[in-house]
Amino acid sequence: MISRVSAEFESPELAEASLHKIKEGIKGIYRTGIIYNKRSEEAMKLRHGTLYTIIPTAVTTFNYITAVVESPSSEDVIPEPSRSRTTKAYVICEADSVNNIKAILNAMGGLNIHCGS
């Protein structure tokens, strides 16, 4: 019988590490994967970046610029729900492996671990 086990992690890196450990140590794994908000990666890149604002001279000057205002960027530009790095990891496996997979997911920091057939 085939089962699916899923868990939530705080970041994609934790989910990938736990799935790597599962694939190395447990037999009967058919497929693994992660689902996460890819927009959160944009927020991470904005942490240490710079925003540039171009100030034009006037409407009639054919878009010539006179100044560039530079300011540090912040991840606050992206709304909070989109910044979440919460990741869902799943494993499709044989039913005999479910308990071992749950143990590894729990040990690696997995939350809300669910199992279904």
N, C-alpha and C positions, 0 to 999 in steps of 0.2 A: 504494500500500500504506500502511496505517496502522500507526504505531508508538507505543509508550508509553515515555517516559523518566522515571525517578524518581531522586530524590536526597534525602539527609538533611541537615538544617540544625540549627544550635544553637538557633535560636529561630524562632517563627512570623514575626517581622518580617523576618528575613533571607530566609526562603522567599518571602514576599509580594513583597519587593523584586526578587528574581530573576525571579519569574513575571511581574511587571510589565514588566521589561526585555525578557523573551522575547516577550511579547505585542506590545510596541511595535516591536521590531526584526526579527521573523522572520515570514514568511508561511507559511501552511499549518498554523496552529494550530487544532485543533478544540475542545479543552477543556483547562483547567488546574485544579488544586485543591491544597489542603493538608490533611494529616491530622495532628492533634496532640492531646496530652493536655490537655483543657480544665480538668482539676483543677489543673494547674500554675498557671493564672491565679489560683485561690483562694490558693495559696501566695504568689504575688507580692503580693496584697492584704494578706496577714497580716504582711508585713515591717514595716510602719510603723504597725500598728494597736495597739489596746489590748483586753485581755481584762478582763471584769468578772465577778466572782464575788459572788453574792448570798448573804448569810448570814442564815438565818431565826432568829427568837428561840427558838422551841420548836415541837414538833410540834402542840401544842394551841392555838397562837395563830392558827390559820386563815391561815397563810402570810404573815403580816406580816413585813417585813424589818427588820432592825436595822442592818445595815451592808453596804456594798458595797466589796469589795476590788478595787483597780485594779492591773493589772500590764501591762507591755508584752508584746505578742504576738510570736510567732516563727513562722517557717515550719516549724519543727521539729515542730509539731503534726501536720502532714501527712507521712507516711512518705516517705523518699527516692525510691523509684521513681515515686511519684505527683507529685513536684516537678519531674521532668525536663521540660524545655521542648523536647526534641528533636522536630523536625517533619519530616514526609516531604512533599515536593512532587512532583507528577507533571504531566506534559504529554502529551496525546494529540495526535499530529501526523502529517503526511505523512513518509514515510521519508526524503525528500530533505533534510529540516530537522534530522535527528537530530544530525549532527555540530556544527552551529551551536548547537543547544540544549545539548548536552553542554559545549561550550566556555563558554557563559554560566554554566551551573550551576557549573562548576569555578571560574570567575573570581569568582563571588559567594560562594564558600565552601562549596559543596555537597560532601558526602562520600558514598561508596558509590553512585556514579552507575551506574544500571543501565538497559539498553535491552532492550525486548522487542517482539515483533510481535503 
